[in-house]
Amino acid sequence: MLKTNFTPFGRRKQSRLSIQQLYALGLSLFFIGAFLFATLRYMLVFDLQAPLGQNVPLLAEPLLPGVVQAQAAAPSAQQGGLPTPPAPSADPAATAPPSPKPETTLTEDAENGLWSYESAEFSLQIRREAPKEGVVATVALLSWPEGALCPLQSAFAGGSYARNLHYRTSEIAKTEGALFAINGDYYGFRGDGIIVRGGALYREKPARDMLCLFADGSLEILPEQGADVEALLGRGLRDSFSFGPALVVNGALPESFITDVSGANPRTALGQKADGSLVFVVVDGRLQGFSSGLNIRDLAAYMQSLGCVTAYNLDGGMTSCMVFNGQTISRPCGAGNRERPLSDILLVKSPLIQP
């Protein structure tokens, strides 16, 4: 039968590829696809690897911990062998900068009777108040971190132990570079008592009850008669004061008070609260129309009301004085409203105050 490319109706027949043609077409398509795949892959790899040889600037700080370490470890995986694991990120607690110390602040508001000093070493809060009608007192509260040495110190007039060497509290405070000071027991006025200052024994003639200040800031009232001074020094006794009487003992008031100065007078007292903080009180007196002063029993009750579990009476009268930052903030009753010269003070120093 004759083969023709037309149908019986005169239409051209659709051509069909032979097996050989189909095989050749498929083989051609395969090689073309392989060529295109290899070319595109090379182009992609080239574009991705090209930046690795450039100096790409890093961020000043990584966005997340460990980012920089992970980037540094990546090239080792391309060099063969096992990849180097990224270094563990540092413990934030171990690398964190130390907490800054509290800023030292000093404030003075004499008009409203408020003064304060705050630092990492200690805190001093002072206020003027009226313990009773017609009486003015200046009260200071000293506290310091647990375990630290007490910042309260003592100082001699002229820097030396001597009965006849006398300077005013404000003058000794200035010489010593004291931020805060009150008068001491005026040991030079008497020739008896046990006097320890700065951990050194200067006099040992028992006569009355003494106030002991230890290096940790604790206060203890002991009878001088029979006191073992060496043992007290071994316990850390730093200063002893011989005046009195005791005002508060173990949180209670004594049944009686023995004093040479009765009636309402200027007073100075040192006490301690249960939390270890120290309380300083200077009561103005003999100032008509301003402050009459307190008697000993009222002073003791006042110290107890301030939370003192231990309190002791220091020298008073014209000696009573409190100084803060170079200014006398109590009102002494001496001539010209100045305090009487004496032989010793208690003080607190600060780097802000230069002698």
C-alpha positions, 0 to 999 in steps of 0.5 A: 500500500502506498504511504502518503502524508495526506488523509483520505479527506485531503488533510495533512497527517501529523508527523511522528518521530521515529524511535531514533529521533526521540532518543536523540532529542532526549539525549540532547535535552539531558546534556543541555540541562546538565550544562545549565545546572553546572554553570548556575551552581558555579555562579552561585557558589562564586557569589556566596564565597566571594565576600569571605575574602573581604574585610567585613566590619563587625558590630561594635558590640554583638547583638547576642552573647556568643555571636562573635565566638560562633562566627570565629569558629565557622571557618574551621569547619571548611578546613576539614576535620571536626568543626570547633564548637563555639566558646560558651558565653561568659557568665553575666554575673562573673563578667558584670562590672562591680556595683558602684559605691553609693555616692557620697552626699552631704546636706545642710538645712540649718533653718529646719534643723536637718543635717545628713551625710551618706557614704559607703562607709557610714550614714549620719542623720541629725535633727533638731527637736524638742524633747519637752516644752521649752527645751531644744535638743540636737540628736544625731544617729550614726550607722555603718555596714555590718562587720565594718569598724565603727567610724567613731573616734576620740581625740585629745586637745592639742593631740596629746594627753594632758590635764592642763591642755584645753581647746574648744570642741569646734577647734579640736574638730577643725584640727582633726578634720572631723565631719562630726563631733561632740564634747567628751568627758573632760578627763582633764578636769579630774585626776581619777577614773580609767582613761583609755583612748585609741586602745592605749591606757592613760589612767587607771584610778577607779572611781565610778562607772565608765562607758566602754566603746569597743572597736566594733562600735558596741557600748558597755557600762561597767564599774571601774572598781575591779575592771580588768583593763587588760582583758577589756583591751583584749576584747577590743576596747578602744575608748573609755569615758569616766563621767556618768551617771549611767542613763539606760542599762539593758534598756531600763532606767536605773532606780537612782542617779548619782550626779553632782549637777542636778536640775535643768542644765545643758547635757551631752549623752551617748547611747546605743540602739538595739541594732547597734547604731549610735545616738548622740544627744546635746541638749541646750540649756541655761538659755532663757527664752530658747531652752532651759535644759533637762535634769538627769532623770528627764535626760535618761527618759529621753534617751530611752524614748529614742530607742537606746538600750544603753546610754551614758551621760558625758560632761555637760553645762557650758561644755555641751556642744555638737559640731557638723561640717565645721559649724557648731549646730547646737547652741552652747551657753558659754560666753558669746554662745561659745562652748567651754574649752576642754581636753577631749572630744568624740568625732567622726571623720570624712574624706570630704573634710580636710584638717 
